[in-house]
């Protein structure tokens, strides 16, 4: 196994957000883009307005289109 993903959907009065945590690191360059695309499609299918990733600052460089509000990186979808 090279990657495990833990997800959570948070429903707020104004938004629904899919949060996820990547628990992996082996061969990152081979699977990260595909995992990101699959998670974003899953979020859209489930009516989410944004995706957030909890993790270290280094993920900002790896995940395209995300920003960093206080160590949580978010992408509107």
KAZIWO-V583721 format. One record per residue. PSI is psi in whole degrees, 0 to 359 (NA if undefined). BURIAL is + if it has 9 or more other C-alpha atoms within 8 Angstrom, else -. Layout:
BEGIN
[[PSI/BURIAL] [PSI/BURIAL]]
END
This chain:
BEGIN
[[133/-] [343/-] [141/+] [141/-] [130/-] [127/-] [158/-] [135/-] [125/-] [122/-] [121/-] [165/-] [326/-] [343/-] [155/+] [126/+] [133/+] [121/+] [141/+] [157/+] [126/+] [118/+] [81/-] [186/-] [352/-] [128/-] [38/-] [315/+] [338/-] [335/-] [347/-] [313/-] [316/+] [317/-] [316/-] [314/+] [317/-] [318/-] [317/-] [320/+] [318/-] [316/-] [315/+] [315/+] [333/-] [16/-] [24/-] [148/+] [339/+] [163/+] [135/+] [143/+] [125/+] [131/+] [188/+] [161/-] [331/-] [336/-] [335/-] [321/+] [332/-] [325/-] [111/+] [138/-] [2/-] [154/+] [178/-] [86/+] [99/-] [63/-] [7/+] [127/+] [139/+] [146/+] [124/+] [141/-] [NA/-]]
END
